[in-house]
């Protein structure tokens, strides 16, 4: 997985929200959301494990 996804994953693992991650990476929150969805898909396909969906407030 390329570094753009690794950066998003690392911030996600630290507990940052999509908006917080977007601010750190200087990208749009929708871009973070899209990358998280791609990460979920890759993890599910390669490891057979599901990552938790976005928490609803």
PDB file as gemmi writes it, atoms N, CA and C in Angstrom:
CRYST1    1.000    1.000    1.000  90.00  90.00  90.00 P 1                      
ATOM      1  N   UNK A   1       0.857  -1.169   0.000  1.00  0.00           N  
ATOM      2  CA  UNK A   1       0.000   0.000   0.000  1.00  0.00           C  
ATOM      3  C   UNK A   1       0.904   1.234   0.000  1.00  0.00           C  
ATOM      4  N   UNK A   2       0.534   2.223  -0.772  1.00  0.00           N  
ATOM      5  CA  UNK A   2       1.387   3.397  -0.916  1.00  0.00           C  
ATOM      6  C   UNK A   2       1.361   4.274   0.334  1.00  0.00           C  
ATOM      7  N   UNK A   3       2.321   5.175   0.384  1.00  0.00           N  
ATOM      8  CA  UNK A   3       2.500   6.026   1.572  1.00  0.00           C  
ATOM      9  C   UNK A   3       1.286   6.917   1.860  1.00  0.00           C  
ATOM     10  N   UNK A   4       0.514   7.279   0.840  1.00  0.00           N  
ATOM     11  CA  UNK A   4      -0.657   8.127   1.095  1.00  0.00           C  
ATOM     12  C   UNK A   4      -1.680   7.397   1.956  1.00  0.00           C  
ATOM     13  N   UNK A   5      -1.748   6.099   1.788  1.00  0.00           N  
ATOM     14  CA  UNK A   5      -2.667   5.298   2.595  1.00  0.00           C  
ATOM     15  C   UNK A   5      -2.079   5.005   3.969  1.00  0.00           C  
ATOM     16  N   UNK A   6      -0.786   4.815   4.031  1.00  0.00           N  
ATOM     17  CA  UNK A   6      -0.115   4.555   5.311  1.00  0.00           C  
ATOM     18  C   UNK A   6      -0.283   5.753   6.237  1.00  0.00           C  
ATOM     19  N   UNK A   7      -0.119   6.962   5.712  1.00  0.00           N  
ATOM     20  CA  UNK A   7      -0.287   8.171   6.531  1.00  0.00           C  
ATOM     21  C   UNK A   7      -1.698   8.244   7.106  1.00  0.00           C  
ATOM     22  N   UNK A   8      -2.695   7.975   6.269  1.00  0.00           N  
ATOM     23  CA  UNK A   8      -4.086   8.007   6.729  1.00  0.00           C  
ATOM     24  C   UNK A   8      -4.301   6.927   7.789  1.00  0.00           C  
ATOM     25  N   UNK A   9      -3.772   5.723   7.546  1.00  0.00           N  
ATOM     26  CA  UNK A   9      -3.933   4.632   8.499  1.00  0.00           C  
ATOM     27  C   UNK A   9      -3.290   4.958   9.843  1.00  0.00           C  
ATOM     28  N   UNK A  10      -2.098   5.538   9.824  1.00  0.00           N  
ATOM     29  CA  UNK A  10      -1.405   5.882  11.077  1.00  0.00           C  
ATOM     30  C   UNK A  10      -2.212   6.889  11.893  1.00  0.00           C  
ATOM     31  N   UNK A  11      -2.771   7.888  11.238  1.00  0.00           N  
ATOM     32  CA  UNK A  11      -3.584   8.881  11.949  1.00  0.00           C  
ATOM     33  C   UNK A  11      -4.871   8.254  12.463  1.00  0.00           C  
ATOM     34  N   UNK A  12      -5.436   7.362  11.680  1.00  0.00           N  
ATOM     35  CA  UNK A  12      -6.644   6.641  12.076  1.00  0.00           C  
ATOM     36  C   UNK A  12      -6.359   5.795  13.307  1.00  0.00           C  
ATOM     37  N   UNK A  13      -5.212   5.120  13.313  1.00  0.00           N  
ATOM     38  CA  UNK A  13      -4.819   4.281  14.447  1.00  0.00           C  
ATOM     39  C   UNK A  13      -4.604   5.114  15.712  1.00  0.00           C  
ATOM     40  N   UNK A  14      -4.235   6.376  15.540  1.00  0.00           N  
ATOM     41  CA  UNK A  14      -4.043   7.268  16.679  1.00  0.00           C  
ATOM     42  C   UNK A  14      -5.377   7.800  17.202  1.00  0.00           C  
ATOM     43  N   UNK A  15      -6.448   7.514  16.492  1.00  0.00           N  
ATOM     44  CA  UNK A  15      -7.777   7.932  16.942  1.00  0.00           C  
ATOM     45  C   UNK A  15      -8.266   9.247  16.373  1.00  0.00           C  
ATOM     46  N   UNK A  16      -7.565   9.796  15.383  1.00  0.00           N  
ATOM     47  CA  UNK A  16      -8.000  11.055  14.792  1.00  0.00           C  
ATOM     48  C   UNK A  16      -9.242  10.838  13.935  1.00  0.00           C  
ATOM     49  N   UNK A  17     -10.099  11.827  13.923  1.00  0.00           N  
ATOM     50  CA  UNK A  17     -11.286  11.782  13.074  1.00  0.00           C  
ATOM     51  C   UNK A  17     -10.870  12.067  11.633  1.00  0.00           C  
ATOM     52  N   UNK A  18     -11.822  11.890  10.735  1.00  0.00           N  
ATOM     53  CA  UNK A  18     -11.537  12.211   9.331  1.00  0.00           C  
ATOM     54  C   UNK A  18     -11.165  13.680   9.177  1.00  0.00           C  
ATOM     55  N   UNK A  19     -11.896  14.543   9.867  1.00  0.00           N  
ATOM     56  CA  UNK A  19     -11.625  15.986   9.773  1.00  0.00           C  
ATOM     57  C   UNK A  19     -10.246  16.329  10.337  1.00  0.00           C  
ATOM     58  N   UNK A  20      -9.901  15.729  11.467  1.00  0.00           N  
ATOM     59  CA  UNK A  20      -8.588  15.983  12.072  1.00  0.00           C  
ATOM     60  C   UNK A  20      -7.469  15.466  11.179  1.00  0.00           C  
ATOM     61  N   UNK A  21      -7.656  14.290  10.635  1.00  0.00           N  
ATOM     62  CA  UNK A  21      -6.649  13.720   9.729  1.00  0.00           C  
ATOM     63  C   UNK A  21      -6.486  14.597   8.493  1.00  0.00           C  
ATOM     64  N   UNK A  22      -7.613  15.078   7.973  1.00  0.00           N  
ATOM     65  CA  UNK A  22      -7.570  15.945   6.798  1.00  0.00           C  
ATOM     66  C   UNK A  22      -6.773  17.217   7.083  1.00  0.00           C  
ATOM     67  N   UNK A  23      -6.961  17.780   8.262  1.00  0.00           N  
ATOM     68  CA  UNK A  23      -6.235  18.996   8.626  1.00  0.00           C  
ATOM     69  C   UNK A  23      -4.734  18.733   8.713  1.00  0.00           C  
ATOM     70  N   UNK A  24      -4.358  17.621   9.313  1.00  0.00           N  
ATOM     71  CA  UNK A  24      -2.941  17.275   9.445  1.00  0.00           C  
ATOM     72  C   UNK A  24      -2.311  17.065   8.069  1.00  0.00           C  
ATOM     73  N   UNK A  25      -3.032  16.352   7.198  1.00  0.00           N  
ATOM     74  CA  UNK A  25      -2.490  16.014   5.882  1.00  0.00           C  
ATOM     75  C   UNK A  25      -2.728  17.095   4.829  1.00  0.00           C  
ATOM     76  N   UNK A  26      -3.511  18.111   5.195  1.00  0.00           N  
ATOM     77  CA  UNK A  26      -3.849  19.210   4.283  1.00  0.00           C  
ATOM     78  C   UNK A  26      -4.551  18.696   3.024  1.00  0.00           C  
ATOM     79  N   UNK A  27      -5.554  17.834   3.266  1.00  0.00           N  
ATOM     80  CA  UNK A  27      -6.396  17.313   2.203  1.00  0.00           C  
ATOM     81  C   UNK A  27      -7.852  17.422   2.657  1.00  0.00           C  
ATOM     82  N   UNK A  28      -8.770  17.146   1.774  1.00  0.00           N  
ATOM     83  CA  UNK A  28     -10.189  17.224   2.105  1.00  0.00           C  
ATOM     84  C   UNK A  28     -10.625  16.030   2.955  1.00  0.00           C  
ATOM     85  N   UNK A  29     -11.579  16.250   3.866  1.00  0.00           N  
ATOM     86  CA  UNK A  29     -12.091  15.139   4.667  1.00  0.00           C  
ATOM     87  C   UNK A  29     -12.653  13.993   3.813  1.00  0.00           C  
ATOM     88  N   UNK A  30     -13.269  14.320   2.684  1.00  0.00           N  
ATOM     89  CA  UNK A  30     -13.779  13.268   1.808  1.00  0.00           C  
ATOM     90  C   UNK A  30     -12.657  12.414   1.229  1.00  0.00           C  
ATOM     91  N   UNK A  31     -11.485  13.001   1.042  1.00  0.00           N  
ATOM     92  CA  UNK A  31     -10.336  12.238   0.569  1.00  0.00           C  
ATOM     93  C   UNK A  31      -9.888  11.258   1.643  1.00  0.00           C  
ATOM     94  N   UNK A  32      -9.878  11.701   2.893  1.00  0.00           N  
ATOM     95  CA  UNK A  32      -9.538  10.814   4.006  1.00  0.00           C  
ATOM     96  C   UNK A  32     -10.551   9.677   4.070  1.00  0.00           C  
ATOM     97  N   UNK A  33     -11.819  10.012   3.945  1.00  0.00           N  
ATOM     98  CA  UNK A  33     -12.874   8.999   3.988  1.00  0.00           C  
ATOM     99  C   UNK A  33     -12.673   7.967   2.883  1.00  0.00           C  
ATOM    100  N   UNK A  34     -12.389   8.429   1.695  1.00  0.00           N  
ATOM    101  CA  UNK A  34     -12.164   7.540   0.561  1.00  0.00           C  
ATOM    102  C   UNK A  34     -10.971   6.613   0.807  1.00  0.00           C  
ATOM    103  N   UNK A  35      -9.904   7.181   1.346  1.00  0.00           N  
ATOM    104  CA  UNK A  35      -8.707   6.374   1.615  1.00  0.00           C  
ATOM    105  C   UNK A  35      -8.952   5.365   2.722  1.00  0.00           C  
ATOM    106  N   UNK A  36      -9.732   5.740   3.737  1.00  0.00           N  
ATOM    107  CA  UNK A  36     -10.070   4.785   4.798  1.00  0.00           C  
ATOM    108  C   UNK A  36     -10.893   3.628   4.237  1.00  0.00           C  
ATOM    109  N   UNK A  37     -11.810   3.949   3.331  1.00  0.00           N  
ATOM    110  CA  UNK A  37     -12.607   2.899   2.710  1.00  0.00           C  
ATOM    111  C   UNK A  37     -11.733   1.947   1.902  1.00  0.00           C  
ATOM    112  N   UNK A  38     -10.753   2.496   1.203  1.00  0.00           N  
ATOM    113  CA  UNK A  38      -9.814   1.668   0.437  1.00  0.00           C  
ATOM    114  C   UNK A  38      -8.999   0.788   1.383  1.00  0.00           C  
ATOM    115  N   UNK A  39      -8.559   1.340   2.506  1.00  0.00           N  
ATOM    116  CA  UNK A  39      -7.799   0.577   3.500  1.00  0.00           C  
ATOM    117  C   UNK A  39      -8.657  -0.577   4.022  1.00  0.00           C  
ATOM    118  N   UNK A  40      -9.913  -0.303   4.357  1.00  0.00           N  
ATOM    119  CA  UNK A  40     -10.830  -1.355   4.824  1.00  0.00           C  
ATOM    120  C   UNK A  40     -10.936  -2.480   3.794  1.00  0.00           C  
ATOM    121  N   UNK A  41     -11.091  -2.092   2.540  1.00  0.00           N  
ATOM    122  CA  UNK A  41     -11.240  -3.072   1.463  1.00  0.00           C  
ATOM    123  C   UNK A  41      -9.994  -3.941   1.336  1.00  0.00           C  
ATOM    124  N   UNK A  42      -8.826  -3.325   1.342  1.00  0.00           N  
ATOM    125  CA  UNK A  42      -7.576  -4.071   1.203  1.00  0.00           C  
ATOM    126  C   UNK A  42      -7.373  -5.014   2.388  1.00  0.00           C  
ATOM    127  N   UNK A  43      -7.622  -4.529   3.585  1.00  0.00           N  
ATOM    128  CA  UNK A  43      -7.463  -5.371   4.777  1.00  0.00           C  
ATOM    129  C   UNK A  43      -8.429  -6.548   4.716  1.00  0.00           C  
ATOM    130  N   UNK A  44      -9.660  -6.282   4.345  1.00  0.00           N  
ATOM    131  CA  UNK A  44     -10.673  -7.343   4.252  1.00  0.00           C  
ATOM    132  C   UNK A  44     -10.262  -8.383   3.205  1.00  0.00           C  
ATOM    133  N   UNK A  45      -9.787  -7.932   2.040  1.00  0.00           N  
ATOM    134  CA  UNK A  45      -9.410  -8.843   0.963  1.00  0.00           C  
ATOM    135  C   UNK A  45      -8.154  -9.640   1.294  1.00  0.00           C  
ATOM    136  N   UNK A  46      -7.162  -8.990   1.845  1.00  0.00           N  
ATOM    137  CA  UNK A  46      -5.876  -9.660   2.079  1.00  0.00           C  
ATOM    138  C   UNK A  46      -5.815 -10.440   3.379  1.00  0.00           C  
ATOM    139  N   UNK A  47      -6.493  -9.952   4.411  1.00  0.00           N  
ATOM    140  CA  UNK A  47      -6.400 -10.586   5.724  1.00  0.00           C  
ATOM    141  C   UNK A  47      -7.693 -11.273   6.157  1.00  0.00           C  
ATOM    142  N   UNK A  48      -8.768 -10.979   5.470  1.00  0.00           N  
ATOM    143  CA  UNK A  48     -10.046 -11.551   5.851  1.00  0.00           C  
ATOM    144  C   UNK A  48     -10.574 -11.002   7.164  1.00  0.00           C  
ATOM    145  N   UNK A  49     -10.148  -9.783   7.493  1.00  0.00           N  
ATOM    146  CA  UNK A  49     -10.543  -9.130   8.746  1.00  0.00           C  
ATOM    147  C   UNK A  49     -11.257  -7.833   8.400  1.00  0.00           C  
ATOM    148  N   UNK A  50     -12.330  -7.552   9.122  1.00  0.00           N  
ATOM    149  CA  UNK A  50     -13.054  -6.297   8.906  1.00  0.00           C  
ATOM    150  C   UNK A  50     -12.622  -5.256   9.928  1.00  0.00           C  
ATOM    151  N   UNK A  51     -12.324  -4.061   9.442  1.00  0.00           N  
ATOM    152  CA  UNK A  51     -12.024  -2.942  10.324  1.00  0.00           C  
ATOM    153  C   UNK A  51     -13.333  -2.260  10.673  1.00  0.00           C  
ATOM    154  N   UNK A  52     -13.402  -1.622  11.840  1.00  0.00           N  
ATOM    155  CA  UNK A  52     -14.655  -1.008  12.255  1.00  0.00           C  
ATOM    156  C   UNK A  52     -15.068   0.123  11.321  1.00  0.00           C  
ATOM    157  N   UNK A  53     -16.373   0.253  11.072  1.00  0.00           N  
ATOM    158  CA  UNK A  53     -16.844   1.368  10.262  1.00  0.00           C  
ATOM    159  C   UNK A  53     -16.738   2.672  11.024  1.00  0.00           C  
ATOM    160  N   UNK A  54     -16.986   3.751  10.339  1.00  0.00           N  
ATOM    161  CA  UNK A  54     -16.955   5.069  10.961  1.00  0.00           C  
ATOM    162  C   UNK A  54     -17.965   5.119  12.096  1.00  0.00           C  
ATOM    163  N   UNK A  55     -17.536   5.669  13.228  1.00  0.00           N  
ATOM    164  CA  UNK A  55     -18.433   5.802  14.381  1.00  0.00           C  
ATOM    165  C   UNK A  55     -19.471   6.871  14.103  1.00  0.00           C  
ATOM    166  N   UNK A  56     -20.700   6.588  14.439  1.00  0.00           N  
ATOM    167  CA  UNK A  56     -21.795   7.546  14.290  1.00  0.00           C  
ATOM    168  C   UNK A  56     -21.955   8.318  15.581  1.00  0.00           C  
ATOM    169  N   UNK A  57     -22.183   9.610  15.477  1.00  0.00           N  
ATOM    170  CA  UNK A  57     -22.348  10.438  16.670  1.00  0.00           C  
ATOM    171  C   UNK A  57     -23.790  10.766  16.882  1.00  0.00           C  
TER     172      UNK A  57                                                      
END                                                                             
